Amino acid sequence: MIIGKDQASAIGTLVERQTRTVRLLHLPSRDGETLHTALCERMSDLPATLLRSITWDQGTEMARHTTITQSLGVPVYFCDSRSPWQRGSNENTGLLRDYFPKGTNLSIHTPEHLLAVENELNFRPRLVLQNRCPAELFTALLRSEKRSALRR
Protein backbone atom coordinates (compact mmCIF):
# COMPACT_ATOMS: atom_id res chain seq x y z
CA MET A 1 0.00 0.00 0.00
CA ILE A 2 1.00 3.54 -0.69
CA ILE A 3 -0.65 5.70 1.94
CA GLY A 4 -1.66 9.28 1.17
CA LYS A 5 -1.96 12.49 3.13
CA ASP A 6 -3.24 12.10 6.70
CA GLN A 7 -3.59 8.35 6.03
CA ALA A 8 -6.93 9.14 4.37
CA SER A 9 -6.23 7.65 0.92
CA ALA A 10 -4.31 4.73 -0.51
CA ILE A 11 -3.26 2.88 -3.63
CA GLY A 12 -2.77 -0.87 -3.47
CA THR A 13 0.48 -2.19 -4.92
CA LEU A 14 1.14 -5.68 -6.19
CA VAL A 15 4.54 -6.79 -7.48
CA GLU A 16 5.10 -10.17 -9.07
CA ARG A 17 8.35 -11.39 -7.56
CA GLN A 18 10.10 -13.04 -10.52
CA THR A 19 9.41 -10.43 -13.18
CA ARG A 20 8.92 -7.31 -11.01
CA THR A 21 5.64 -6.63 -12.84
CA VAL A 22 3.63 -3.97 -11.01
CA ARG A 23 -0.15 -3.84 -10.66
CA LEU A 24 -1.85 -0.96 -8.94
CA LEU A 25 -5.19 -1.07 -7.17
CA HIS A 26 -7.53 1.91 -7.25
CA LEU A 27 -8.95 2.21 -3.75
CA PRO A 28 -11.75 4.80 -3.46
CA SER A 29 -11.67 4.23 0.31
CA ARG A 30 -9.14 2.67 2.67
CA ASP A 31 -10.96 -0.30 4.19
CA GLY A 32 -10.89 -4.08 4.03
CA GLU A 33 -13.94 -4.51 1.80
CA THR A 34 -12.69 -2.05 -0.81
CA LEU A 35 -9.27 -3.74 -0.86
CA HIS A 36 -10.85 -7.20 -1.15
CA THR A 37 -13.01 -6.14 -4.10
CA ALA A 38 -10.17 -4.35 -5.90
CA LEU A 39 -7.73 -7.21 -5.36
CA CYS A 40 -10.14 -9.88 -6.64
CA GLU A 41 -11.00 -7.81 -9.72
CA ARG A 42 -7.36 -7.02 -10.51
CA MET A 43 -6.17 -10.60 -10.10
CA SER A 44 -9.08 -12.23 -11.97
CA ASP A 45 -7.23 -12.36 -15.30
CA LEU A 46 -4.29 -14.36 -13.92
CA PRO A 47 -4.07 -18.15 -14.22
CA ALA A 48 -4.53 -19.96 -10.91
CA THR A 49 -1.08 -21.54 -11.24
CA LEU A 50 0.48 -18.10 -11.05
CA LEU A 51 -1.29 -17.19 -7.81
CA ARG A 52 0.82 -18.71 -5.06
CA SER A 53 0.77 -16.28 -2.14
CA ILE A 54 0.36 -12.66 -1.13
CA THR A 55 2.66 -11.01 1.38
CA TRP A 56 1.37 -7.88 3.08
CA ASP A 57 2.36 -5.30 5.57
CA GLN A 58 0.31 -4.83 8.71
CA GLY A 59 -2.69 -2.52 8.39
CA THR A 60 -6.39 -2.34 9.20
CA GLU A 61 -7.30 -2.47 5.51
CA MET A 62 -5.92 -6.02 5.50
CA ALA A 63 -8.61 -7.18 7.93
CA ARG A 64 -10.38 -9.27 5.26
CA HIS A 65 -7.35 -11.48 4.60
CA THR A 66 -9.26 -14.70 5.29
CA THR A 67 -11.92 -13.71 2.76
CA ILE A 68 -9.20 -12.88 0.24
CA THR A 69 -7.61 -16.28 0.84
CA GLN A 70 -10.97 -17.94 0.17
CA SER A 71 -11.78 -15.79 -2.87
CA LEU A 72 -8.40 -16.16 -4.59
CA GLY A 73 -7.35 -19.52 -3.19
CA VAL A 74 -3.97 -18.22 -2.03
CA PRO A 75 -2.49 -17.85 1.43
CA VAL A 76 -1.88 -14.35 2.76
CA TYR A 77 1.25 -13.79 4.80
CA PHE A 78 1.93 -10.78 6.98
CA CYS A 79 5.34 -9.23 7.47
CA ASP A 80 6.56 -8.59 10.93
CA SER A 81 5.98 -5.03 12.05
CA ARG A 82 8.69 -2.63 10.87
CA SER A 83 10.28 -5.32 8.66
CA PRO A 84 9.99 -4.04 5.08
CA TRP A 85 12.76 -6.35 3.85
CA GLN A 86 10.25 -9.22 4.17
CA ARG A 87 8.48 -7.76 1.11
CA GLY A 88 11.59 -6.71 -0.73
CA SER A 89 10.25 -6.67 -4.31
CA ASN A 90 7.42 -4.39 -3.32
CA GLU A 91 9.53 -2.08 -1.18
CA ASN A 92 12.15 -1.75 -3.90
CA THR A 93 9.63 -0.47 -6.39
CA GLY A 94 10.46 3.03 -5.15
CA LEU A 95 9.74 4.43 -8.59
CA LEU A 96 6.12 4.67 -7.49
CA ARG A 97 6.92 7.68 -5.32
CA ASP A 98 7.96 9.55 -8.48
CA TYR A 99 4.31 9.33 -9.52
CA PHE A 100 2.67 9.45 -6.09
CA PRO A 101 4.71 11.71 -3.75
CA LYS A 102 4.43 11.37 0.02
CA GLY A 103 1.95 13.69 1.68
CA THR A 104 -0.42 13.93 -1.30
CA ASN A 105 -4.06 12.98 -1.68
CA LEU A 106 -4.00 9.68 -3.59
CA SER A 107 -7.76 9.52 -4.13
CA ILE A 108 -7.47 11.98 -7.04
CA HIS A 109 -5.84 9.32 -9.23
CA THR A 110 -8.28 7.52 -11.51
CA PRO A 111 -8.06 3.82 -12.41
CA GLU A 112 -7.02 4.92 -15.92
CA HIS A 113 -4.14 6.97 -14.53
CA LEU A 114 -3.00 4.05 -12.37
CA LEU A 115 -3.02 1.80 -15.44
CA ALA A 116 -0.92 4.36 -17.36
CA VAL A 117 1.64 4.44 -14.51
CA GLU A 118 1.63 0.63 -14.43
CA ASN A 119 2.36 0.50 -18.15
CA GLU A 120 5.20 3.00 -17.88
CA LEU A 121 6.82 1.01 -15.09
CA ASN A 122 6.28 -2.39 -16.69
CA PHE A 123 7.73 -1.35 -20.05
CA ARG A 124 10.77 0.31 -18.47
CA PRO A 125 13.95 -1.79 -18.61
CA ARG A 126 15.36 -2.65 -15.19
CA LEU A 127 18.97 -3.27 -14.30
CA VAL A 128 17.96 -6.04 -11.88
CA LEU A 129 16.32 -7.80 -14.85
CA GLN A 130 19.45 -7.41 -17.00
CA ASN A 131 17.88 -4.47 -18.83
CA ARG A 132 14.75 -6.36 -19.76
CA CYS A 133 11.26 -5.03 -19.14
CA PRO A 134 8.94 -6.58 -16.55
CA ALA A 135 6.17 -6.78 -19.17
CA GLU A 136 8.39 -8.81 -21.49
CA LEU A 137 9.27 -11.28 -18.75
CA PHE A 138 5.70 -11.47 -17.48
CA THR A 139 4.45 -12.34 -20.97
CA ALA A 140 7.08 -15.07 -21.18
CA LEU A 141 6.00 -16.35 -17.76
CA LEU A 142 2.35 -16.51 -18.85
CA ARG A 143 3.29 -18.39 -22.04
CA SER A 144 5.48 -20.86 -20.17
CA GLU A 145 3.76 -24.18 -19.55
CA LYS A 146 5.52 -24.85 -16.26
CA ARG A 147 5.44 -21.24 -15.05
CA SER A 148 8.58 -21.99 -13.12
CA ALA A 149 11.30 -19.51 -12.27
CA LEU A 150 12.53 -17.54 -15.25
CA ARG A 151 16.15 -17.88 -16.19
CA ARG A 152 18.20 -14.75 -16.03
URQUI-V405623 format. One record per pair of residues at least 24 apart in sequence whose ideal C-beta (glycine too) atoms are under 7 Angstrom apart, sorted by the first residue. I is the first residue (numbers start at 0). J is the second residue. Records with the same first field share a line. If there is no record, write none. Layout:
# URQUI-V405623
I: J  J
This chain:
# URQUI-V405623
0: 56  58  60
1: 95  99  105
3: 103  104  105  106
4: 102  103  104
8: 104  105  106
9: 60  105
10: 99  105  108  113
11: 37  38
12: 89  92  95
14: 88  89  92
15: 137
16: 88
17: 140  148  149
18: 133  136  137  140  149
19: 88  125  127  128  133
20: 121  133  134  137
21: 92  117  120  121  133
22: 117
23: 113  116  117
25: 110  113
27: 106
29: 60
30: 60
31: 60  61  62  63
32: 63
34: 60  63
35: 63  66  67
38: 67
39: 70  71
42: 71
47: 72
48: 146
49: 146
52: 76
54: 78  85  86
56: 86
94: 120
